[in-house]
Amino acid sequence: MKTVFRVAVAGAVVTGVLVAPVAARADYQPSDADFASCPALPADAVKLFWNCVSVNLDKGRFKLGALDQTLTESIPITVAVGFVDGKLTTISSGLGGGSSSSFGIDVPLIGTISVSIEPVGSVGGGGLIPTSLPFKIHLSHWLLGSGCYIGTDAAPIVIKPQITNPRIEFSGWNGILRADVSDTTFAVPGATGCGLGGLFNGAVNAAAGTPSASGSNSLKFDAHVRLRNYQLGTITPSLGMLANAAPAT
């Protein structure tokens, strides 16, 4: 279900305007697919005052307890930002793409189990970069059953991104807002539902180093952000826009 959040104008201004243009890296290529999941607007919304914001979290690395892993797949997030009753508002339909990454860990007496990260519910609003990213970790092995998780729908692991190094980059004539996203403050709970009656919860926790308190975990992403106005189309700054706005010399 879509969730509506109030957001601060300052976050969008700082992230989207007070930055310097540099050349974009070749590994991220903007395309129309960035906006394939733009949320539907309220029936009475004025499209001109709403933007679809595409956030692509790329080249992620996390440490959750004893799990230290580089994520090989990006995590797409798409939100709508606009005005409801004169208040800036975000409409979010959650993280996209299902599981963001999967890998294996060895657990004594069980063997190698598959670990995947799954989004939970909707992201929190707060400007161009969401203020909270909830997820859970699914641990898969025939001995563990289908309900072995670290974090749950009701009590997920929640990342609260810290934004650093905001800048504008370019891929061809396409402008991309880019920033580093990280968090070292989140806690990771212990495993639940691993095996009949939670028989293997302890073995999983011993292998994963969970539960793990705030300050013992970390996560970092590259964030690529693009904007598309619901009325006007893509509005992320382009080289042409900057050239026209540059003062004459």
VENFEN-V263600 format. One record per run of one state. SS is the DSSP state (a for helix, b for strand, c for the rest). FROM is the first residue (numbers start at 0). TO is the last residue. Records with the same first field share a line. If there is no record, write none. Layout:
SS->FROM-TO, FROM-TO
This chain:
c->0-1, 6-7, 16-19, 23-30, 35-45, 49-49, 64-65, 70-73, 84-85, 95-100, 107-109, 119-122, 124-130, 141-143, 145-147, 150-155, 159-160, 171-172, 183-186, 188-189, 192-194, 198-199, 208-210, 212-216, 229-231, 234-237, 245-248
b->2-5, 20-22, 50-63, 66-69, 74-83, 86-94, 101-106, 110-118, 123-123, 131-140, 144-144, 148-149, 156-158, 161-170, 173-182, 187-187, 190-191, 211-211, 217-228, 232-233
a->8-15, 31-34, 46-48, 195-197, 200-207, 238-244
